[in-house]
Each structure stands twice: as C-alpha cells, then as structure tokens.
Amino acid sequence: MGPEIKKAEAKQGKVKKQEKKVASPKKEISLEGYNIIRYPLSTEKSLRLMESENKLIFVVLKSATKAEIKSAIEEIFKVKILKVNTLITNNGEKRAYVKFAYDTPAIDIATNLGLM
C-alpha cells in the first residue's frame, strides 16, 4: 500500500509541475507597493528636505528593504529615484528618506499627495 501510493502521488506532482498558466492579455495591477508604503510624513523637517534636497519621507513596512521601497515608490508614482535611506525610530517605525531625480521635483509629488 505504501509504495503504490507514493508512486501515484509522485506522478500527480509531476503533472502539476508541467502545467503552465496562460498569461492574460490585461495588465494586472500590483498592490504590493501599497502594502510596503504606509503613508508620507509631513513634518517641518520633511518640508525642509523637500525644498532643499528634493527628498520625501515615507513611513514604510518595517521588514521592507531599500530595493523594495525604491521599486514600490517608482511603481506607484511613476518617477525616477536616485537614493533611499532608511531609519528605524525609537517608536519602532521605519522611515524611508527618498531622494528623487532632478527632473522630478518632490514638491510636485507632495502636492499630488495633498501634503502641500
């Protein structure tokens, strides 16, 4: 009973691996970026960085990496990012300092978000 069942399960496993899914012609909307980025931070410091260094500060998921944060923001806002720095505060929240490309002013993004 044991070896016969294992052979049958192995055959079923191989059949499942061989099945391929057909890609749909419609572009799927990924919500992954919205899970990583929690909200933009609007403080005096963030407004000063926005004007002087073309940066915005976002509170992000604590387990998110810099590469994930960069790709999420690029996907959501359709912008080019130069650099991402992160900071974990004493409260346990993770902040991402995002420097945008020079052709994309951070003030425009902040205006679209309703920060200004």
C-alpha positions as CSV (number, residue, x, y, z in Angstrom):
1,M,0.0,0.0,0.0
2,G,2.8,2.4,0.8
3,P,5.0,2.3,-2.4
4,E,2.0,2.3,-4.7
5,I,0.5,5.5,-3.1
6,K,3.9,7.2,-3.2
7,K,4.2,6.4,-6.9
8,A,0.8,7.8,-7.6
9,E,1.5,11.0,-5.6
10,A,4.8,11.4,-7.5
11,K,3.0,11.1,-10.8
12,Q,0.4,13.7,-9.8
13,G,3.2,16.0,-8.6
14,K,5.0,15.8,-12.0
15,V,1.7,16.6,-13.8
16,K,1.2,19.7,-11.6
17,K,4.8,20.9,-12.4
18,Q,4.2,20.5,-16.1
19,E,1.0,22.6,-16.2
20,K,1.6,26.1,-17.4
21,K,-0.6,29.1,-16.8
22,V,-1.5,31.2,-19.7
23,A,-0.8,34.9,-19.2
24,S,-3.8,37.2,-19.6
25,P,-3.5,40.0,-22.1
26,K,-4.7,42.5,-19.5
27,K,-2.0,44.1,-17.3
28,E,-2.5,43.1,-13.7
29,I,-2.4,45.9,-11.1
30,S,0.1,45.0,-8.3
31,L,-0.9,46.2,-4.8
32,E,2.5,45.1,-3.4
33,G,3.8,48.7,-3.4
34,Y,0.8,49.9,-1.4
35,N,1.5,47.3,1.2
36,I,5.1,48.4,1.7
37,I,4.4,52.2,1.8
38,R,2.2,53.1,4.7
39,Y,2.0,57.0,4.5
40,P,4.1,60.1,3.7
41,L,5.4,62.1,6.7
42,S,4.5,65.7,6.8
43,T,6.7,67.5,9.4
44,E,8.8,70.6,9.4
45,K,11.9,68.6,8.7
46,S,10.3,66.8,5.8
47,L,9.1,70.1,4.2
48,R,12.7,71.5,4.6
49,L,14.2,68.4,2.9
50,M,11.6,68.6,0.2
51,E,12.6,72.1,-0.7
52,S,16.4,71.9,-0.2
53,E,17.3,68.3,-1.2
54,N,14.4,67.1,-3.3
55,K,13.5,64.4,-0.8
56,L,10.3,63.0,0.7
57,I,10.0,60.9,3.9
58,F,7.7,57.9,4.0
59,V,6.8,55.6,6.9
60,V,7.2,52.1,5.5
61,L,6.8,48.5,6.5
62,K,9.5,47.5,9.0
63,S,10.5,44.4,7.1
64,A,10.8,46.2,3.7
65,T,14.3,46.5,2.1
66,K,15.6,49.6,0.4
67,A,15.2,47.9,-3.0
68,E,11.6,47.0,-2.3
69,I,10.9,50.6,-1.1
70,K,12.5,52.0,-4.3
71,S,10.6,49.8,-6.6
72,A,7.3,50.4,-4.8
73,I,7.6,54.2,-5.0
74,E,8.7,54.1,-8.6
75,E,5.7,51.9,-9.4
76,I,3.2,54.0,-7.5
77,F,4.3,57.4,-8.6
78,K,5.9,56.6,-11.9
79,V,9.1,58.6,-11.0
80,K,12.9,58.0,-11.0
81,I,14.6,57.6,-7.6
82,L,18.3,58.2,-7.0
83,K,18.7,57.0,-3.4
84,V,16.8,55.6,-0.5
85,N,18.0,55.8,3.1
86,T,16.1,54.2,6.0
87,L,15.8,54.9,9.7
88,I,14.1,52.9,12.5
89,T,12.9,55.3,15.1
90,N,12.7,54.7,18.9
91,N,8.9,54.0,18.4
92,G,9.7,51.1,16.2
93,E,8.5,52.6,12.9
94,K,10.7,52.6,9.8
95,R,11.1,55.8,7.8
96,A,12.4,56.0,4.2
97,Y,14.2,59.1,3.1
98,V,13.7,59.0,-0.7
99,K,15.7,61.3,-3.0
100,F,14.1,61.9,-6.4
101,A,15.8,62.5,-9.7
102,Y,16.3,66.2,-10.6
103,D,13.8,66.1,-13.4
104,T,11.1,65.1,-10.8
105,P,10.5,67.7,-8.1
106,A,9.5,66.3,-4.8
107,I,7.1,69.3,-4.3
108,D,5.0,68.1,-7.3
109,I,4.6,64.6,-5.7
110,A,3.8,66.2,-2.3
111,T,1.2,68.4,-4.0
112,N,-0.4,65.3,-5.6
113,L,-0.4,63.6,-2.2
114,G,-2.1,66.6,-0.6
115,L,0.8,67.4,1.7
116,M,1.1,71.0,0.5
